[in-house]
Amino acid sequence: MKFFFRWSCLLLLAACNSNEPVKEVAAPVWSEHIAPIIFKNCSPCHRPGEAGGFSLLTFHDAVKRARLIRFVTTTRYMPPWPADPAYSHFINERVLSDTEIAQISKWVEQGTPRGDSTKEPRPPGFFRGSVFRQPDLVIRPQQPMKIIGNGTDAFYVLKYPYSISRDTIVDFVEFVPNQRKLVHHVNGHLVSYDAKRQFNYETGISQTTDDRSKMMTIYEQMHVPYSDGKNPRFPMLTPNTIYYLPGYEPPAYPNGIGGYYLRKNGLFLINNIHYGPSAVDTYDSSYINVFFRKDPVTRPVSESQLGTFGLSTIEPEFIIPANSVKTFTTSYRVPDAISLLSLNPHMHLIGKTFLSFAITPQGDTIRLIRINKWDFRWQYYYTFKNPVKLPSGSVIYAVGTFDNTSANPNNPFQPPRLITQGSGNESMKTSEEMFQLMYTFMPYRPGDEQLPLVK
């Protein structure tokens, strides 16, 4: 379908974070002025094995794509950073400065001069298979998942068992989609086994169709429970350790914040993986990267959500009639003071705008995030530069506008039809809708506002 295309263009500048001001020059050259911008902002995604579709690691790579680079930067189509930097700020903001854009444009207009090749910076080094670095543990699927090319959404439960030499601490987990154009979202948990009990979690089925009414049967078929007949039958579960959406990167907090324990025997249970419609039969071999750390877990992080499947009711009732543009609101009062770390707004194809803010008991407004032009293909977990304190009794608001008209090129129906959130997996279909604000937080401690969240 139309919303899964053009990944090579969409990922052209997928890691932009320009902290140092760029000095404008009249005649920019590759070696001194353009290469640093490209290597820093484009190459992390445009390299072998990543989603960019083509490499931007050399002068010749950039020259071949020079006009495209100029077009997507001067139109601000790239870099893909939906959050409005005039409203709030986050780490790793993917926004090119006016000067950087002007430098690229001049370089192309002046014939893409190379300059002194001896002054060219070396292309950055990357680890193939991760947007971060070499993982400490890579967990491959027990068998590839066959995706039937019948043009419909598909939902599955997957099991990724592992076994390591000793218990350790996980910093964060990265889900790496093999079929990037088809993987819509992933939700998963960590299942940990007591080494003193009996288990056979590496046997049993590893994949099956997601059926919410038969989950206990599915777990039995996957050999998730202990096999010794004792109570409790089920091992310890750490929820929401795996998450993925298009454009998503797991938040990696500084040592001391977040993290969780990883026993030497366990599995990652993909409680729901959603594949978008495919026209042809294909196979998916997505895998999981696990990153360890030595520091103990001192500030555990929790996650919650507003809206669909969340803590709060959507008002008015979440129904978007055909040929209408409607706005919905949801809100939640936090019972205790929290330090807000990250946000993840979520809508589907007819999302138009998204706004979130908090109101303190004293009536002060705390800006959280504003997205003026929703893009289904880029759904980041936005991490604040410092934790944002929400005093006890503060109310978090989310306001979402949906465009269910024929003027919306992303509308899955032409002519438009009535769209709702459905029920169960129905609400997860790309042709249905969702309205959520997910957020991570920890109990507030004095001084949290000054903690840097840059890892």
Phi, psi and omega per residue, in radians:
M1 nan 2.882 -2.926
K2 -1.085 -0.425 -3.032
F3 -1.484 0.043 3.116
F4 -1.955 0.414 -3.024
F5 -1.937 3.050 3.026
R6 1.026 0.695 -3.131
W7 -1.140 -0.578 -3.107
S8 -1.108 -0.648 3.103
C9 -1.334 -0.718 -3.068
L10 -1.136 -0.438 -3.082
L11 -1.763 0.281 -3.017
L12 -1.050 -0.642 -3.119
L13 -2.278 1.079 -2.920
A14 -1.542 0.185 3.126
A15 -2.543 0.818 -2.990
C16 -1.484 2.270 3.104
N17 -2.740 1.458 -3.057
S18 -1.615 1.788 3.139
N19 -1.569 -0.629 -3.091
E20 -1.524 2.291 3.087
P21 -1.143 2.396 3.137
V22 -1.633 2.300 -3.139
K23 -1.473 2.212 -3.104
E24 -1.324 2.373 3.087
V25 -2.211 2.741 -3.071
A26 -1.282 -0.567 -3.073
A27 -2.309 1.348 -3.111
P28 -1.171 2.527 3.083
V29 -2.164 2.787 -3.111
W30 -1.019 -0.890 -2.949
S31 -1.066 -0.620 -3.033
E32 -1.850 -0.521 -2.958
H33 -2.037 -0.689 -3.025
I34 -1.591 -0.716 -3.113
A35 -0.960 -0.782 3.121
P36 -1.037 -0.630 3.133
I37 -1.199 -0.802 -3.100
I38 -1.158 -0.823 -3.087
F39 -1.101 -0.628 -3.104
K40 -1.367 -0.650 -2.947
N41 -1.866 -0.366 -3.058
C42 -1.976 -0.767 -2.983
S43 -1.062 -0.552 3.136
P44 -0.979 -0.496 3.109
C45 -1.798 -0.583 -3.116
H46 -1.612 1.390 3.136
R47 -2.728 2.825 -3.100
P48 -0.993 2.361 3.091
G49 1.544 -0.145 3.133
E50 -1.857 -3.114 -2.892
A51 -1.490 -0.041 -3.037
G52 -1.155 -0.402 3.086
G53 1.578 -0.415 3.059
F54 -2.720 2.778 -3.075
S55 -1.554 2.572 2.982
L56 -2.316 1.150 -3.095
L57 -1.997 -0.118 -3.112
T58 -2.415 2.928 3.060
F59 -1.013 -0.778 -3.094
H60 -1.162 -0.616 3.056
D61 -1.029 -0.804 -3.070
A62 -1.221 -0.664 -3.138
V63 -1.084 -0.700 -3.137
K64 -1.103 -0.488 -3.092
R65 -1.953 0.310 -2.978
A66 -1.036 -0.813 -3.099
R67 -1.158 -0.645 3.086
L68 -1.134 -0.757 3.125
I69 -1.054 -0.767 3.134
R70 -1.102 -0.765 -3.096
F71 -1.084 -0.879 -3.033
V72 -1.258 -0.400 3.111
T73 -1.504 -0.737 -3.130
T74 -1.185 -0.515 3.086
T75 -1.498 -0.062 -3.071
R76 1.000 0.429 2.967
Y77 -1.185 -0.509 3.041
M78 -2.200 2.660 -0.028
P79 -1.302 2.755 -3.084
P80 -1.395 1.570 3.139
W81 -2.304 1.551 -3.039
P82 -1.107 -0.542 -3.064
A83 -1.133 2.426 -3.122
D84 -1.386 1.964 -3.124
P85 -1.225 -0.185 3.066
A86 -1.410 -0.180 -3.098
Y87 -1.804 -0.793 3.138
S88 -2.737 2.882 -3.063
H89 -2.185 2.630 -3.127
F90 -2.406 2.884 3.070
I91 -1.250 2.705 3.114
N92 0.979 0.707 3.104
E93 -1.096 2.247 -3.054
R94 -1.693 1.231 -3.083
V95 -2.321 2.057 3.072
L96 -1.334 2.501 3.085
S97 -1.299 2.810 3.074
D98 -1.017 -0.658 -3.135
T99 -1.158 -0.738 3.114
E100 -1.081 -0.738 3.129
I101 -1.126 -0.742 3.126
A102 -1.117 -0.664 3.129
Q103 -1.100 -0.780 3.129
I104 -1.087 -0.772 -3.120
S105 -1.088 -0.788 3.120
K106 -1.086 -0.731 -3.114
W107 -1.042 -0.734 3.128
V108 -1.218 -0.797 -3.127
E109 -1.076 -0.541 -3.098
Q110 -1.603 0.229 3.009
G111 1.630 0.331 3.121
T112 0.886 0.945 3.138
P113 -1.120 2.496 -3.099
R114 -1.457 -0.653 -3.047
G115 1.387 -2.790 -3.107
D116 -1.376 1.915 -3.069
S117 -1.124 -0.380 3.126
T118 -1.247 -0.266 3.141
K119 -1.710 0.032 -3.134
E120 -1.182 2.339 3.034
P121 -1.218 2.681 3.067
R122 -1.212 2.486 3.031
P123 -1.017 2.492 -3.129
P124 -1.120 2.600 3.081
G125 -1.538 2.419 -3.124
F126 -2.304 2.786 2.975
F127 -1.713 2.157 -3.125
R128 -1.270 2.177 3.123
G129 1.926 0.069 3.095
S130 -2.715 2.564 3.040
V131 -1.467 -0.083 -3.094
F132 -1.825 -1.430 -3.078
R133 -2.807 -3.006 3.101
Q134 -1.173 2.144 -3.130
P135 -1.283 2.787 3.088
D136 -1.436 -0.410 -3.133
L137 -2.595 2.285 3.053
V138 -2.035 2.180 -3.127
I139 -1.958 1.976 -3.132
R140 -1.585 2.716 3.084
P141 -1.188 2.610 3.109
Q142 -1.168 -0.477 3.043
Q143 -2.754 2.648 3.117
P144 -1.100 2.612 3.083
M145 -1.617 2.161 3.096
K146 -1.479 2.187 3.103
I147 -1.814 2.093 -3.103
I148 -1.360 2.290 -3.114
G149 -1.473 1.122 -3.118
N150 -1.899 0.150 3.062
G151 1.286 0.340 3.127
T152 -2.184 2.788 3.073
D153 -1.186 2.589 3.130
A154 -2.336 2.450 -3.111
F155 -2.218 2.310 -3.081
Y156 -2.375 2.810 2.945
V157 -1.942 2.281 -3.101
L158 -2.195 2.660 3.113
K159 -2.127 2.267 3.102
Y160 -2.128 1.511 -3.138
P161 -1.324 2.680 3.087
Y162 -2.535 2.861 3.022
S163 -2.613 2.178 3.134
I164 -2.163 3.028 -2.987
S165 -1.307 -0.463 -3.082
R166 -2.742 2.852 3.039
D167 -1.142 2.613 3.131
T168 -2.656 -2.951 3.128
I169 -2.127 2.315 3.131
V170 -1.647 2.346 3.028
D171 -1.436 -1.006 3.060
F172 -2.791 2.925 -3.088
V173 -2.158 2.397 -3.136
E174 -2.048 2.119 3.023
F175 -1.575 2.183 -3.087
V176 -1.941 1.856 -3.115
P177 -1.271 2.369 3.043
N178 -1.438 -0.761 3.079
Q179 -1.747 1.396 -3.022
R180 -1.067 -0.563 -3.098
K181 -1.346 -0.228 -3.076
L182 -1.925 -0.483 -3.107
V183 -1.305 1.958 -3.105
H184 -1.525 -0.891 3.094
H185 -2.703 2.800 3.112
V186 -2.441 2.293 3.003
N187 -2.208 2.288 -3.101
G188 -2.687 2.884 -3.074
H189 -2.256 2.844 3.038
L190 -1.759 2.257 3.073
V191 -1.946 2.150 -3.039
S192 -2.045 2.379 -3.070
Y193 -1.902 2.445 3.048
D194 -1.312 2.115 -3.078
A195 -1.083 -0.310 3.141
K196 -1.474 -0.156 3.131
R197 -1.709 2.991 3.090
Q198 -1.773 2.441 -3.101
F199 -2.715 2.800 3.074
N200 -2.494 0.805 -3.017
Y201 -1.145 -0.302 -3.139
E202 -1.412 -0.165 3.054
T203 -1.775 -3.055 -3.092
G204 1.464 3.082 -3.128
I205 -1.250 2.657 -3.139
S206 -1.940 -0.137 -3.123
Q207 -2.723 2.545 3.104
T208 -2.851 2.818 3.099
T209 -1.108 2.403 3.132
D210 -1.245 2.080 3.091
D211 -2.359 1.800 -3.056
R212 -1.037 -0.467 -3.099
S213 -1.385 -0.164 -3.063
K214 -2.214 0.497 -3.019
M215 -1.133 -0.670 3.139
M216 -1.130 -0.663 3.072
T217 -1.145 -0.701 3.111
I218 -1.076 -0.782 3.136
Y219 -1.082 -0.672 3.097
E220 -1.117 -0.777 -3.130
Q221 -1.142 -0.470 3.109
M222 -1.519 -0.014 -3.104
H223 1.019 0.727 3.090
V224 -1.290 -0.699 -3.121
P225 -1.179 2.844 2.976
Y226 -1.086 2.687 -3.089
S227 -1.815 0.102 -3.054
D228 -1.642 -0.001 3.098
G229 1.344 0.033 -3.124
K230 -1.553 2.920 3.057
N231 -1.822 2.552 -0.072
P232 -1.253 2.577 -3.096
R233 -1.270 -0.572 -3.043
F234 -1.764 2.466 3.115
P235 -1.280 3.071 -3.106
M236 -1.204 2.422 3.138
L237 -2.069 2.253 3.008
T238 -1.854 1.912 -2.985
P239 -1.309 2.719 2.951
N240 0.960 0.767 3.099
T241 -1.561 -0.288 3.106
I242 -2.180 2.356 -3.114
Y243 -2.656 2.523 3.089
Y244 -2.724 2.436 2.947
L245 -2.506 2.818 3.105
P246 -0.961 2.197 -3.133
G247 1.520 -0.118 -3.053
Y248 -1.278 2.425 2.924
E249 -2.239 2.345 -3.103
P250 -1.100 2.396 3.083
P251 -1.160 2.320 3.117
A252 -2.032 1.859 -3.062
Y253 -1.564 2.791 3.100
P254 -1.065 2.729 3.126
N255 -0.962 2.398 -3.086
G256 1.804 -0.388 3.121
I257 -1.946 2.267 3.115
G258 1.298 -2.792 -3.081
G259 1.504 2.821 3.102
Y260 -2.775 2.871 -3.054
Y261 -1.438 2.465 3.121
L262 -2.134 1.917 3.075
R263 -1.286 2.752 -3.031
K264 -1.197 -0.354 3.084
N265 -2.053 2.202 3.138
G266 3.132 -3.006 3.106
L267 -2.682 2.663 2.964
F268 -1.698 2.128 -3.092
L269 -1.770 1.871 3.066
I270 -1.348 1.696 -3.045
N271 -1.183 -0.410 3.086
N272 -2.825 2.101 2.959
I273 -2.103 2.290 -3.062
H274 -1.954 2.103 3.019
Y275 -1.781 2.277 3.060
G276 -1.248 2.989 -3.076
P277 -1.068 2.415 3.078
S278 -2.178 2.468 -3.138
A279 -1.520 -0.261 -3.107
V280 -2.313 2.694 3.038
D281 -1.170 2.404 3.112
T282 -2.678 3.067 -3.125
Y283 -2.178 2.557 3.106
D284 -2.107 2.275 3.096
S285 -2.198 0.845 3.103
S286 -1.025 2.602 -3.104
Y287 -2.352 3.044 -3.034
I288 -2.142 2.230 3.022
N289 -1.776 2.315 3.136
V290 -2.073 2.316 -3.105
F291 -2.032 2.151 -3.101
F292 -1.565 2.921 2.950
R293 -2.632 2.792 -3.066
K294 -1.616 -0.465 -3.061
D295 -1.207 2.500 3.111
P296 -1.210 2.845 3.088
V297 -1.430 1.829 -3.113
T298 -1.894 -0.478 3.102
R299 -2.211 1.417 3.134
P300 -1.037 2.567 -3.124
V301 -1.929 2.406 3.092
S302 -1.968 2.802 3.110
E303 -2.259 2.491 3.078
S304 -2.538 3.074 -3.118
Q305 -2.680 2.619 3.054
L306 -1.820 2.734 3.022
G307 1.497 -2.469 -3.058
T308 -0.900 2.169 -3.110
F309 1.077 0.276 -3.027
G310 -1.933 -2.823 -3.047
L311 -1.366 -0.303 -2.947
S312 -2.196 2.706 3.129
T313 -1.487 2.490 3.068
I314 -1.559 2.302 -3.133
E315 -2.208 2.386 -0.170
P316 -1.153 -3.020 3.124
E317 -0.930 2.407 -2.966
F318 -1.366 1.365 3.111
I319 -2.314 2.211 -3.131
I320 -2.015 1.763 -3.120
P321 -1.115 2.730 3.063
A322 -1.046 2.538 3.082
N323 1.069 0.631 3.123
S324 -2.349 2.716 2.970
V325 -2.055 2.052 -3.050
K326 -2.213 2.577 3.125
T327 -1.997 2.405 -3.117
F328 -2.234 2.701 -3.117
T329 -2.313 2.543 2.994
T330 -2.504 2.623 -3.065
S331 -2.623 2.747 -3.133
Y332 -2.626 2.329 3.119
R333 -1.624 2.138 -3.125
V334 -1.382 2.220 -3.073
P335 -1.266 -0.522 -3.108
D336 -2.246 2.778 3.118
A337 -1.134 2.329 -3.142
I338 -2.264 2.761 2.980
S339 -1.845 1.930 -3.096
L340 -1.399 2.252 -3.060
L341 -1.864 -0.866 -3.032
S342 -2.486 2.751 3.117
L343 -2.295 2.561 3.038
N344 -2.430 1.640 3.023
P345 -1.217 2.549 -3.127
H346 -2.493 2.187 3.016
M347 -2.496 3.046 3.087
H348 -1.871 -2.501 -2.902
L349 -1.263 -0.545 -3.077
I350 -1.675 0.178 3.007
G351 -1.038 2.469 -3.086
K352 -2.086 -0.918 3.099
T353 -2.469 2.759 3.138
F354 -2.484 2.365 3.133
L355 -2.434 2.383 3.046
S356 -2.450 2.440 3.102
F357 -2.682 2.950 3.081
A358 -2.195 2.590 3.064
I359 -2.052 2.139 -3.137
T360 -1.361 2.873 3.083
P361 -1.022 -0.417 3.107
Q362 -1.473 -0.040 3.106
G363 1.608 0.097 3.107
D364 -1.358 2.517 3.105
T365 -1.714 2.283 3.074
I366 -1.966 1.992 3.141
R367 -1.233 2.339 3.113
L368 -1.958 -1.165 -3.137
I369 -2.734 2.563 3.038
R370 -2.378 2.249 3.078
I371 -2.101 1.912 -3.051
N372 -1.380 -0.424 3.131
K373 -2.418 1.697 -3.096
W374 -1.128 2.429 3.095
D375 -2.317 1.955 -3.108
F376 -0.981 -0.481 -3.029
R377 -1.407 -0.152 -3.113
W378 -2.337 1.745 -3.071
Q379 -2.198 1.407 -3.041
Y380 -1.343 2.778 2.816
Y381 -1.665 1.826 -3.072
Y382 -1.470 2.159 -3.133
T383 -1.877 2.236 3.127
F384 -1.159 2.730 3.107
K385 -1.206 -0.572 3.041
N386 -2.418 2.641 3.096
P387 -0.974 2.493 3.129
V388 -1.799 2.069 -3.133
K389 -1.336 2.230 2.974
L390 -1.992 1.906 -3.117
P391 -1.073 2.742 3.076
S392 -0.935 2.316 -3.130
G393 1.576 -0.076 3.088
S394 -1.153 2.623 3.126
V395 -1.969 2.153 3.059
I396 -1.560 2.251 3.107
Y397 -1.999 2.528 2.958
A398 -2.285 2.357 -3.117
V399 -2.225 2.120 -3.115
G400 -2.194 2.385 3.090
T401 -1.986 2.378 -3.085
F402 -2.132 2.383 -3.094
D403 -1.941 1.718 -3.128
N404 -1.812 0.911 3.119
T405 -2.083 2.935 3.107
S406 -1.239 -0.246 3.106
A407 -1.310 -0.251 3.104
N408 -1.486 1.901 -3.084
P409 -1.142 -0.296 3.139
N410 -1.593 -0.018 -3.133
N411 -1.049 2.187 -3.100
P412 -1.251 -0.176 -3.114
F413 -2.162 2.252 3.015
Q414 -2.342 1.947 0.061
P415 -1.248 2.810 -3.104
P416 -1.059 2.618 3.058
R417 -2.180 2.879 3.027
L418 -1.075 2.349 -3.124
I419 -2.197 2.353 3.078
T420 -2.294 -3.080 3.084
Q421 -1.543 -0.009 3.100
G422 1.079 -2.597 3.102
S423 -2.579 2.493 -3.125
G424 1.026 -2.330 3.140
N425 -1.130 -0.347 3.123
E426 -0.992 -0.678 -3.098
S427 -1.255 -0.220 3.140
M428 -1.613 -0.158 3.091
K429 -1.118 2.558 3.141
T430 -1.152 -0.415 3.124
S431 -1.488 -0.167 2.991
E432 -1.683 -3.016 -3.114
E433 -2.289 2.778 3.016
M434 -2.446 2.671 3.064
F435 -2.434 1.793 -3.056
Q436 -2.391 2.650 2.876
L437 -2.251 1.883 3.049
M438 -1.637 2.541 -3.128
Y439 -2.609 2.577 3.054
T440 -1.888 2.582 -3.052
F441 -2.769 2.957 2.995
M442 -2.473 2.718 3.095
P443 -0.958 2.400 -3.067
Y444 -1.209 2.423 2.956
R445 -2.225 2.496 3.106
P446 -0.934 2.317 -3.141
G447 1.683 -0.116 -3.141
D448 -1.030 -0.536 -3.094
E449 -1.067 -0.401 -3.119
Q450 -1.661 -0.085 -3.107
L451 -1.253 2.195 3.062
P452 -1.330 2.339 3.130
L453 -1.714 0.055 3.040
V454 -1.295 2.207 -3.061
K455 -1.361 nan nan
